[in-house]
Amino acid sequence: MTTVEEVTKTYEPVFGLETHVELGTRTKMFCACPTEFGAEPNTQVCPVCLALPGALPVVNAVAIESTIKIGLALNCSIAEWCRFARKNYFYPDMPKNFQISQYDEPLCFDGYLDVEVNGETVRIEIERVHMEEDTGKTMHLGGATGRIHGATSSLVDYNRAGIPLIEIVTKPVAGTGALAPEVAKAYVTELRDVLRGLGVSDVRMEQGSLRCDVNTSLNKPGEEWGTRTEAKNVNSLRSVERAVRSEIIRQAEILDNGGKIKQETRHFHEDTGVTTPGRSKEEATDYRYFPEPDLVPVTPDAAWVEELRKGLPEQPRLRRLRLRDEWGITEHDMQSILNAGAVELIEATIAAGSSAEGARKWWMGELARRANESGVELDAQGVTPAHIAELVQLTDAGKLNDKLARQVLEGVVAGEGTPAEIMTARGLEVVSDTGALLEAVDAAIAANPEVADKIRGGNQGAAGVLIGAVMKTTGGQADAKTVRALVLERLA
């Protein structure tokens, strides 16, 4: 079998996602160390996150608040009482030899998130949202791949140790058939948008602040769910889809040949799109959880939780549907805007006085092109929504045509001022004065007698040649409609 569609004729795929989210708090989960990304190694550490003897953790209140917001946005119940636990296992980048996490008493539980796939709504049930701390980071040197195999030495950076980490665990997702890879991707995409809307994380997958463990299994219809594998630390939306697809096909080949699926973690490889074995998967009992004795239980006040609920932003999916209707665009166009990160920019441009069509044209056209070519983010090009709104208004008023507006935009990017200031300073305003244009029209007719004869003979489509000539003469500043009217009037 080579495709998911072929596999699902025999097997039913089941997947689940464990998504880890680094919160955007100013300090770490259990100490006051800063959380700045990219700092020099081991410059953001203290006795607490290094687990030095006698150091005691204190819970970050902002992290608690952010977690409750996430739980509420995912339609979860919020626990009235919960506590932290010690999850015991050893890694060199985890200085305590245990991770402070939550076990059977998560802060948020039993929620759901609706996603859209091929125009259909799929409900993904959320089992739990719990708090924990991130590990440090190990770097292996001397090898060809950056992995420990073949390395001659390893270094550990503990800056990340203790960063607030939220794990969002779905219940097993069954019944999606051949769409399982697309549904998995849609879920992570929607989840990322929800988290971004809450402002609790920068959700940068390329920096690891949002990463997924992808569980996949196969079973034949009517049989119990099969043994699952877990692809670890999948770091892009595309890779989530590819990881599910790859595991479905790999497991089907093993089962078809009479083999058994081994419960294990697996590494997902971005270059090949396949997984390779990692380690045998531990069960919860292997971690020997027990309540964290150095932290008091978390008991969020019900009134505070309701206050947080009232302050939640509009759900991204509902907002997307509303804006799509208000802007009169297709779902495909809306998705392109989302992918470009232009929703807020377009919304602000419209609020500043632009038409929806004009705002979308400039942000998704010329400015998106510049962003792609320069590698500079769309909102970091020195152009504001107010600039674009003014540019659209000048164009709608007939003071600028498309060519001149692009020249004005160049001036805005260069920091020369507002669109109106640049239009005046560069002398770019459209020339629509009849008297000023007649000389250029007459010159164009004299230079193109054959074209003029065609127009006199009734072929008005040929007027484009003369209009082009006038536009060239005037440096693109002539009003094309006025020029066309003058040409036809002269040759009538």
MIVO-836777 format. One line per 3 residues: number of its first residue (from 1); for each residue x, y, z of C-alpha. Coordinates in nm, 4 decimals, always signed. Last residue first. Example, Ala and Ser with C-alpha at 12.3 -4.5 7.8 and 13.67 -1.06 7.14 Angstrom:
BEGIN
2 = +1.3670/-0.1060/+0.7140 ~ +1.2300/-0.4500/+0.7800
END
This chain:
BEGIN
492 = -1.4569/+6.1142/-3.4228 ~ -1.0761/+6.1153/-3.4135 ~ -1.0255/+6.4034/-3.1679
489 = -1.3192/+6.2935/-2.9474 ~ -1.1958/+5.9345/-2.9387 ~ -0.8503/+6.0466/-2.8301
486 = -0.9886/+6.2920/-2.5738 ~ -1.2145/+6.0291/-2.4128 ~ -0.9266/+5.7828/-2.3953
483 = -0.7010/+6.0419/-2.2340 ~ -0.9638/+6.1246/-1.9704 ~ -1.0068/+5.7593/-1.8820
480 = -0.6307/+5.7052/-1.8663 ~ -0.5652/+5.9927/-1.6272 ~ -0.2167/+6.1028/-1.7190
477 = +0.0663/+6.0651/-1.4684 ~ +0.2373/+5.7649/-1.6286 ~ +0.5461/+5.9670/-1.7197
474 = +0.3428/+6.2102/-1.9275 ~ +0.4885/+6.1047/-2.2637 ~ +0.4627/+5.7369/-2.1763
471 = +0.1001/+5.7737/-2.0702 ~ +0.0307/+5.9563/-2.3959 ~ +0.1838/+5.6743/-2.5982
468 = -0.0105/+5.4148/-2.4033 ~ -0.3349/+5.6019/-2.4688 ~ -0.2455/+5.6066/-2.8396
465 = -0.1932/+5.2320/-2.8510 ~ -0.5022/+5.1659/-2.6377 ~ -0.7148/+5.3551/-2.8903
462 = -0.6932/+5.0510/-3.1172 ~ -0.9966/+4.9056/-2.9402 ~ -1.2020/+5.1905/-3.0897
459 = -1.1949/+5.0220/-3.4317 ~ -1.4572/+5.2350/-3.6058 ~ -1.2753/+5.3470/-3.9194
456 = -1.1591/+5.6663/-3.7449 ~ -0.9974/+5.4379/-3.4882 ~ -0.8214/+5.2424/-3.7589
453 = -0.7092/+5.5661/-3.9270 ~ -0.5564/+5.6888/-3.5974 ~ -0.3627/+5.3667/-3.5680
450 = -0.2190/+5.4173/-3.9148 ~ -0.1325/+5.7832/-3.8351 ~ +0.0706/+5.6981/-3.5206
447 = +0.3101/+5.9881/-3.4534 ~ +0.0519/+6.2533/-3.5369 ~ -0.2068/+6.0873/-3.3144
444 = +0.0387/+6.0698/-3.0238 ~ +0.1319/+6.4355/-3.0660 ~ -0.2316/+6.5359/-3.0659
441 = -0.2897/+6.3420/-2.7445 ~ +0.0169/+6.4979/-2.5782 ~ -0.1005/+6.8487/-2.6655
438 = -0.4517/+6.7683/-2.5471 ~ -0.3338/+6.6544/-2.2017 ~ -0.2659/+6.9881/-2.0346
435 = -0.5881/+7.1349/-2.1615 ~ -0.7934/+6.8437/-2.0445 ~ -0.6654/+6.8551/-1.6844
432 = -0.6514/+6.4974/-1.5596 ~ -0.2879/+6.4828/-1.4517 ~ -0.2531/+6.2164/-1.1803
429 = -0.0509/+6.3301/-0.8810 ~ +0.3132/+6.2164/-0.8756 ~ +0.4897/+6.5447/-0.8186
426 = +0.7534/+6.3819/-0.5985 ~ +0.6913/+6.6087/-0.3005 ~ +0.3160/+6.6164/-0.3547
423 = +0.2686/+6.2396/-0.3843 ~ +0.5184/+6.1867/-0.1019 ~ +0.3256/+6.4129/+0.1358
420 = -0.0056/+6.2494/+0.0445 ~ +0.1399/+5.8994/+0.0928 ~ +0.2861/+5.9917/+0.4337
417 = +0.6548/+6.0585/+0.4752 ~ +0.9852/+5.9809/+0.3043 ~ +1.0527/+5.6694/+0.5122
414 = +1.1879/+5.4552/+0.2282 ~ +0.8877/+5.2215/+0.2617 ~ +0.6607/+5.5253/+0.2269
411 = +0.8519/+5.6413/-0.0795 ~ +0.8189/+5.3032/-0.2434 ~ +0.4477/+5.3222/-0.1659
408 = +0.4278/+5.6472/-0.3605 ~ +0.5845/+5.4761/-0.6606 ~ +0.3302/+5.1963/-0.6290
405 = +0.0512/+5.4536/-0.6141 ~ +0.1820/+5.6109/-0.9346 ~ +0.1460/+5.2835/-1.1226
402 = -0.1973/+5.2093/-0.9813 ~ -0.3388/+5.5523/-1.0524 ~ -0.3212/+5.8342/-0.8028
399 = -0.5381/+6.1425/-0.7524 ~ -0.8485/+5.9582/-0.8758 ~ -1.0275/+5.9785/-0.5404
396 = -1.0153/+5.5978/-0.5098 ~ -0.6393/+5.6125/-0.5535 ~ -0.5948/+5.8783/-0.2869
393 = -0.8245/+5.6831/-0.0525 ~ -0.6320/+5.3599/-0.1133 ~ -0.3016/+5.5301/-0.0339
390 = -0.4495/+5.6832/+0.2820 ~ -0.5701/+5.3421/+0.4018 ~ -0.2307/+5.1960/+0.3177
387 = -0.0469/+5.4556/+0.5254 ~ -0.2929/+5.4185/+0.8161 ~ -0.2382/+5.0393/+0.8134
384 = +0.1313/+5.1116/+0.8674 ~ +0.4297/+5.0704/+0.6352 ~ +0.7796/+5.0646/+0.7814
381 = +0.8424/+4.7153/+0.6475 ~ +0.7991/+4.5349/+0.9789 ~ +0.4338/+4.4274/+0.9550
378 = +0.4909/+4.1967/+0.6588 ~ +0.7984/+4.0427/+0.8154 ~ +1.1275/+4.1097/+0.6381
375 = +1.2672/+3.8283/+0.4223 ~ +1.3349/+4.0857/+0.1516 ~ +1.1765/+3.9059/-0.1431
372 = +0.8900/+3.7524/+0.0528 ~ +0.8123/+4.0754/+0.2371 ~ +0.8243/+4.2782/-0.0847
369 = +0.5796/+4.0400/-0.2485 ~ +0.3498/+4.0541/+0.0543 ~ +0.3631/+4.4344/+0.0337
366 = +0.2761/+4.4489/-0.3365 ~ -0.0075/+4.1984/-0.3273 ~ -0.1563/+4.0626/-0.0038
363 = -0.1185/+4.3888/+0.1876 ~ -0.2018/+4.6127/-0.1084 ~ -0.4981/+4.4231/-0.2554
360 = -0.6463/+4.3268/+0.0826 ~ -0.6664/+4.6860/+0.1966 ~ -0.8145/+4.7987/-0.1348
357 = -1.0784/+4.5253/-0.1391 ~ -1.1798/+4.5904/+0.2212 ~ -1.2163/+4.9623/+0.1480
354 = -0.9840/+5.1846/+0.3443 ~ -1.0763/+5.4250/+0.6247 ~ -0.8472/+5.3541/+0.9165
351 = -1.0713/+5.0701/+1.0359 ~ -1.0184/+4.9056/+0.6973 ~ -0.6433/+4.9306/+0.7441
348 = -0.6708/+4.7894/+1.0971 ~ -0.8595/+4.4827/+0.9710 ~ -0.6105/+4.4351/+0.6894
345 = -0.3171/+4.4466/+0.9286 ~ -0.4900/+4.2216/+1.1829 ~ -0.5619/+3.9558/+0.9213
342 = -0.2225/+3.9746/+0.7476 ~ -0.0352/+3.6816/+0.8995 ~ +0.0469/+3.5545/+0.5497
339 = -0.1068/+3.2143/+0.6234 ~ -0.4180/+3.3858/+0.7551 ~ -0.4524/+3.5972/+0.4428
336 = -0.4087/+3.2900/+0.2230 ~ -0.6728/+3.1091/+0.4293 ~ -0.9159/+3.3937/+0.3771
333 = -0.8531/+3.3825/+0.0015 ~ -0.9289/+3.0096/-0.0020 ~ -1.2408/+3.0604/+0.2105
330 = -1.3642/+3.3061/-0.0503 ~ -1.3943/+3.6813/-0.0048 ~ -1.6759/+3.9257/+0.0672
327 = -1.4866/+4.1242/+0.3305 ~ -1.7695/+4.1084/+0.5829 ~ -1.8379/+3.7405/+0.5085
324 = -1.4738/+3.6386/+0.5435 ~ -1.4424/+3.8621/+0.8480 ~ -1.7242/+3.6807/+1.0292
321 = -1.6005/+3.3336/+0.9346 ~ -1.2485/+3.4174/+1.0498 ~ -1.3780/+3.5658/+1.3751
318 = -1.5733/+3.2467/+1.4415 ~ -1.2651/+3.0328/+1.3750 ~ -1.0371/+3.2646/+1.5697
315 = -1.2627/+3.2563/+1.8797 ~ -1.3441/+3.6122/+1.9879 ~ -1.1140/+3.7253/+2.2670
312 = -1.1506/+3.6001/+2.6265 ~ -1.2172/+3.8686/+2.8893 ~ -1.5457/+3.7233/+3.0108
309 = -1.3763/+3.3875/+3.0754 ~ -1.1024/+3.5570/+3.2798 ~ -1.3650/+3.7158/+3.5039
306 = -1.5356/+3.3790/+3.5353 ~ -1.2068/+3.2243/+3.6492 ~ -1.1593/+3.5054/+3.9009
303 = -1.5063/+3.4448/+4.0448 ~ -1.4302/+3.0717/+4.0769 ~ -1.1078/+3.1346/+4.2705
300 = -0.8243/+2.9178/+4.1435 ~ -0.6987/+2.6573/+4.3923 ~ -0.3470/+2.5407/+4.3003
297 = -0.1965/+2.3057/+4.5593 ~ +0.1146/+2.4139/+4.7547 ~ +0.4566/+2.3379/+4.6099
294 = +0.7621/+2.1762/+4.7722 ~ +0.6103/+1.8283/+4.8206 ~ +0.5416/+1.7609/+4.4512
291 = +0.2840/+1.4814/+4.4598 ~ +0.4154/+1.1438/+4.3329 ~ +0.4719/+1.0081/+3.9851
288 = +0.6797/+0.6917/+3.9499 ~ +0.7635/+0.7614/+3.5817 ~ +0.7423/+0.3956/+3.4884
285 = +0.3821/+0.3847/+3.6115 ~ +0.2831/+0.6322/+3.3401 ~ +0.3929/+0.3844/+3.0738
282 = +0.7214/+0.4312/+2.8951 ~ +0.7475/+0.4034/+2.5193 ~ +1.0414/+0.2016/+2.3933
279 = +1.2982/+0.4334/+2.2403 ~ +1.3520/+0.6167/+1.9131 ~ +1.2741/+0.4221/+1.5973
276 = +1.2704/+0.6054/+1.2595 ~ +0.9997/+0.8247/+1.1105 ~ +0.9434/+0.9389/+0.7521
273 = +0.9124/+1.2758/+0.5773 ~ +1.2542/+1.2427/+0.4133 ~ +1.4115/+1.5798/+0.4916
270 = +1.1959/+1.6646/+0.7937 ~ +1.2785/+1.3420/+0.9748 ~ +1.0354/+1.2369/+1.2474
267 = +1.1970/+1.0458/+1.5345 ~ +0.9953/+0.7646/+1.6911 ~ +0.8649/+0.6803/+2.0366
264 = +0.7717/+0.3211/+2.0912 ~ +0.4911/+0.0691/+2.1105 ~ +0.5954/-0.1953/+1.8581
261 = +0.3471/-0.2690/+1.5805 ~ +0.3148/-0.6353/+1.4972 ~ +0.4015/-0.8179/+1.1758
258 = +0.1893/-1.0293/+0.9433 ~ +0.3055/-0.8625/+0.6227 ~ -0.0119/-0.6571/+0.5960
255 = +0.0422/-0.5383/+0.9537 ~ +0.3923/-0.4112/+0.8777 ~ +0.2842/-0.2370/+0.5547
252 = -0.0129/-0.0790/+0.7339 ~ +0.2152/+0.0553/+1.0082 ~ +0.4373/+0.2336/+0.7571
249 = +0.1450/+0.3835/+0.5606 ~ -0.0330/+0.5178/+0.8667 ~ +0.2973/+0.6324/+1.0178
246 = +0.3927/+0.8363/+0.7115 ~ +0.0527/+1.0053/+0.6832 ~ +0.0483/+1.1017/+1.0506
243 = +0.4032/+1.2391/+1.0304 ~ +0.3320/+1.4196/+0.7022 ~ +0.0337/+1.6066/+0.8464
240 = +0.2253/+1.7117/+1.1556 ~ +0.5228/+1.7954/+0.9340 ~ +0.3225/+2.0473/+0.7360
237 = +0.2205/+2.2246/+1.0550 ~ +0.5808/+2.2428/+1.1686 ~ +0.7910/+2.1229/+1.4601
234 = +0.7216/+1.7568/+1.5264 ~ +0.8758/+1.6946/+1.8672 ~ +0.8272/+1.3192/+1.8973
231 = +0.6482/+1.0723/+1.6689 ~ +0.4578/+0.8425/+1.9050 ~ +0.3558/+0.4910/+1.8103
228 = +0.0257/+0.3284/+1.8885 ~ -0.0749/-0.0350/+1.9222 ~ -0.4095/-0.0967/+1.7564
225 = -0.7562/+0.0079/+1.8578 ~ -0.9880/-0.2817/+1.9235 ~ -1.1541/-0.4497/+1.6239
222 = -1.4814/-0.3594/+1.4527 ~ -1.3119/-0.2074/+1.1480 ~ -0.9435/-0.3096/+1.1311
219 = -0.7085/-0.1151/+1.3533 ~ -0.4357/+0.1384/+1.2981 ~ -0.2394/+0.3569/+1.5383
216 = -0.0891/+0.7059/+1.5506 ~ +0.0384/+0.9350/+1.8252 ~ +0.1936/+1.2679/+1.7195
213 = +0.4038/+1.4588/+1.9721 ~ +0.3767/+1.8242/+1.8878 ~ +0.5753/+2.1446/+1.9174
210 = +0.4927/+2.5086/+1.9894 ~ +0.7672/+2.7224/+2.1454 ~ +1.0160/+2.5149/+1.9472
207 = +1.1802/+2.8051/+1.7665 ~ +1.0503/+2.7002/+1.4230 ~ +0.7108/+2.6316/+1.5815
204 = +0.6776/+2.9931/+1.6912 ~ +0.3681/+2.9914/+1.9130 ~ +0.4449/+3.3462/+2.0425
201 = +0.2651/+3.2413/+2.3594 ~ -0.0131/+3.3662/+2.5899 ~ -0.1517/+3.6348/+2.3575
198 = -0.4972/+3.4770/+2.3617 ~ -0.5246/+3.5219/+1.9853 ~ -0.1904/+3.3479/+1.9372
195 = -0.3104/+3.0549/+2.1457 ~ -0.6319/+3.0237/+1.9451 ~ -0.4447/+3.0558/+1.6149
192 = -0.1976/+2.7845/+1.7162 ~ -0.4863/+2.5577/+1.8165 ~ -0.6502/+2.6130/+1.4792
189 = -0.3327/+2.5172/+1.2944 ~ -0.2708/+2.2223/+1.5272 ~ -0.6234/+2.0940/+1.4632
186 = -0.6075/+2.1530/+1.0876 ~ -0.2838/+1.9528/+1.0665 ~ -0.4379/+1.6573/+1.2475
183 = -0.7512/+1.6820/+1.0324 ~ -0.5409/+1.6784/+0.7144 ~ -0.3500/+1.3667/+0.8240
180 = -0.6739/+1.1875/+0.9315 ~ -0.8606/+1.2681/+0.6071 ~ -0.8280/+0.9085/+0.4828
177 = -1.0537/+0.7914/+0.7628 ~ -1.1705/+1.0601/+1.0084 ~ -1.3483/+0.8116/+1.2339
174 = -1.1115/+0.8200/+1.5262 ~ -0.9399/+1.0968/+1.7252 ~ -0.7961/+0.9680/+2.0515
171 = -0.8487/+1.2295/+2.3260 ~ -0.6397/+1.5369/+2.2820 ~ -0.3592/+1.6436/+2.5138
168 = -0.2537/+2.0053/+2.5608 ~ +0.0770/+2.0308/+2.7452 ~ +0.1705/+2.3720/+2.8811
165 = +0.5323/+2.4654/+2.9439 ~ +0.6624/+2.7449/+3.1619 ~ +1.0399/+2.7746/+3.1014
162 = +1.2129/+2.5835/+3.3834 ~ +1.5154/+2.4633/+3.1898 ~ +1.5358/+2.6719/+2.8709
159 = +1.8493/+2.8587/+2.9809 ~ +2.0028/+2.5276/+3.0886 ~ +2.2357/+2.4889/+2.7901
156 = +2.4111/+2.1507/+2.7822 ~ +2.7129/+2.0614/+2.5726 ~ +2.7998/+1.7267/+2.4141
153 = +3.1232/+1.5788/+2.2834 ~ +3.2577/+1.3538/+2.0093 ~ +2.9284/+1.3009/+1.8275
150 = +2.8860/+0.9998/+1.6006 ~ +2.5378/+0.9195/+1.7267 ~ +2.4386/+1.1998/+1.9644
147 = +2.2572/+1.3871/+1.6917 ~ +2.3947/+1.6939/+1.5136 ~ +2.3917/+1.5017/+1.1865
144 = +2.7572/+1.4735/+1.0847 ~ +2.9032/+1.4332/+1.4308 ~ +3.1559/+1.6469/+1.6161
141 = +2.9226/+1.8217/+1.8575 ~ +2.5985/+1.7236/+2.0302 ~ +2.3905/+2.0072/+2.1719
138 = +2.1583/+1.9448/+2.4678 ~ +1.8813/+2.1874/+2.5614 ~ +1.7258/+2.2430/+2.9022
135 = +1.3912/+2.0942/+3.0009 ~ +1.0563/+2.2707/+3.0006 ~ +0.8364/+2.3012/+3.3072
132 = +0.4875/+2.1666/+3.3653 ~ +0.1253/+2.2709/+3.3461 ~ -0.1714/+2.0659/+3.2316
129 = -0.4406/+2.0888/+2.9679 ~ -0.6471/+1.7719/+2.9537 ~ -0.8567/+1.5343/+2.7442
126 = -0.9432/+1.7710/+2.4608 ~ -1.2000/+1.6471/+2.2099 ~ -1.1475/+1.7350/+1.8457
123 = -1.4748/+1.8311/+1.6755 ~ -1.4664/+1.8194/+1.2962 ~ -1.6594/+2.0833/+1.0988
120 = -1.6863/+2.0183/+0.7251 ~ -1.5856/+2.2585/+0.4468 ~ -1.2946/+2.0433/+0.3370
117 = -1.1609/+2.0407/+0.6928 ~ -1.2769/+2.2989/+0.9481 ~ -1.1797/+2.2645/+1.3134
114 = -1.3785/+2.2567/+1.6375 ~ -1.1857/+2.2442/+1.9653 ~ -1.2959/+2.0464/+2.2700
111 = -1.2750/+2.0350/+2.6475 ~ -1.2650/+1.7710/+2.9207 ~ -0.9842/+1.8991/+3.1486
108 = -0.8016/+2.2042/+3.2825 ~ -0.5749/+2.2334/+3.5912 ~ -0.4604/+1.8741/+3.5677
105 = -0.4961/+1.6344/+3.8632 ~ -0.3876/+1.2872/+3.7493 ~ -0.0332/+1.3919/+3.6627
102 = +0.0841/+1.7510/+3.6646 ~ +0.4459/+1.8426/+3.6000 ~ +0.7645/+1.9150/+3.7887
99 = +1.0219/+1.7163/+3.5952 ~ +1.2608/+1.4777/+3.7651 ~ +1.6343/+1.4213/+3.7489
96 = +1.6528/+1.7738/+3.8899 ~ +1.9016/+1.8937/+3.6267 ~ +1.6958/+1.8028/+3.3197
93 = +1.9339/+1.8460/+3.0240 ~ +2.1217/+1.5254/+3.1095 ~ +1.7974/+1.3281/+3.0978
90 = +1.6686/+1.1097/+3.3781 ~ +1.3137/+1.0212/+3.4681 ~ +1.0802/+1.0918/+3.7560
87 = +0.7655/+1.2920/+3.7013 ~ +0.7150/+1.4896/+4.0235 ~ +0.3613/+1.6097/+4.0761
84 = +0.1832/+1.9446/+4.0831 ~ -0.1529/+2.0151/+4.2370 ~ -0.5192/+2.0623/+4.1649
81 = -0.8228/+2.2205/+4.3244 ~ -1.1234/+2.3948/+4.1703 ~ -1.0313/+2.2382/+3.8369
78 = -1.1310/+2.4339/+3.5272 ~ -1.3631/+2.2575/+3.2829 ~ -1.2461/+2.2889/+2.9249
75 = -1.4023/+2.4770/+2.6319 ~ -1.0659/+2.5167/+2.4583 ~ -1.0703/+2.8934/+2.5156
72 = -1.1415/+2.8238/+2.8835 ~ -0.8440/+2.5896/+2.9129 ~ -0.6128/+2.8342/+2.7376
69 = -0.7274/+3.1170/+2.9648 ~ -0.6733/+2.8910/+3.2672 ~ -0.3210/+2.8165/+3.1483
66 = -0.2437/+3.1858/+3.1017 ~ -0.3618/+3.2652/+3.4557 ~ -0.1486/+2.9882/+3.6057
63 = +0.1514/+3.1045/+3.4033 ~ +0.0953/+3.4613/+3.5262 ~ +0.1004/+3.3331/+3.8850
60 = +0.4486/+3.1749/+3.8432 ~ +0.4691/+2.8987/+4.1058 ~ +0.7492/+2.9191/+4.3646
57 = +1.0243/+2.6546/+4.3639 ~ +1.2661/+2.5893/+4.6525 ~ +1.6459/+2.5790/+4.6362
54 = +1.8012/+2.3841/+4.9247 ~ +2.0409/+2.1821/+4.7117 ~ +2.0861/+2.3160/+4.3564
51 = +1.8126/+2.2227/+4.1126 ~ +1.9564/+2.4290/+3.8241 ~ +1.6158/+2.5933/+3.7783
48 = +1.6042/+2.6848/+4.1489 ~ +1.9738/+2.7698/+4.1980 ~ +1.9601/+3.0250/+3.9134
45 = +1.9809/+3.0265/+3.5339 ~ +1.9473/+3.2737/+3.2484 ~ +2.3110/+3.3069/+3.1387
42 = +2.3564/+2.9360/+3.0738 ~ +2.3968/+2.9740/+2.6980 ~ +2.3984/+3.3319/+2.5614
39 = +2.0408/+3.4494/+2.5079 ~ +1.8464/+3.3260/+2.2047 ~ +1.4978/+3.3419/+2.3542
36 = +1.4468/+3.5643/+2.6585 ~ +1.2955/+3.3719/+2.9497 ~ +1.4233/+3.5652/+3.2510
33 = +1.4958/+3.3831/+3.5815 ~ +1.2452/+3.4630/+3.8577 ~ +1.1776/+3.1044/+3.9648
30 = +0.9175/+2.8269/+3.9336 ~ +0.7683/+2.8624/+3.5869 ~ +1.0275/+3.0976/+3.4404
27 = +1.0028/+3.4755/+3.4040 ~ +0.8600/+3.7218/+3.1499 ~ +0.5851/+3.4802/+3.0501
24 = +0.5350/+3.3874/+2.6869 ~ +0.4198/+3.0347/+2.7583 ~ +0.5995/+2.7472/+2.5878
21 = +0.3384/+2.5224/+2.4322 ~ +0.3610/+2.1454/+2.4100 ~ +0.1014/+1.9682/+2.1998
18 = +0.0130/+1.6062/+2.2610 ~ -0.1819/+1.4893/+1.9610 ~ -0.3920/+1.1789/+1.9074
15 = -0.4460/+0.9619/+1.6043 ~ -0.6666/+0.6699/+1.5055 ~ -0.6509/+0.5225/+1.1568
12 = -0.9111/+0.2671/+1.0398 ~ -0.7706/-0.0128/+0.8289 ~ -0.8584/-0.2001/+0.5095
9 = -0.9854/+0.0590/+0.2583 ~ -0.8116/+0.3154/+0.4779 ~ -0.4715/+0.1952/+0.3560
6 = -0.5521/+0.2743/-0.0089 ~ -0.6531/+0.6330/+0.0715 ~ -0.3477/+0.6688/+0.2948
3 = -0.1284/+0.5912/-0.0040 ~ +0.1387/+0.3408/-0.0934 ~ +0.0000/+0.0000/+0.0000
END
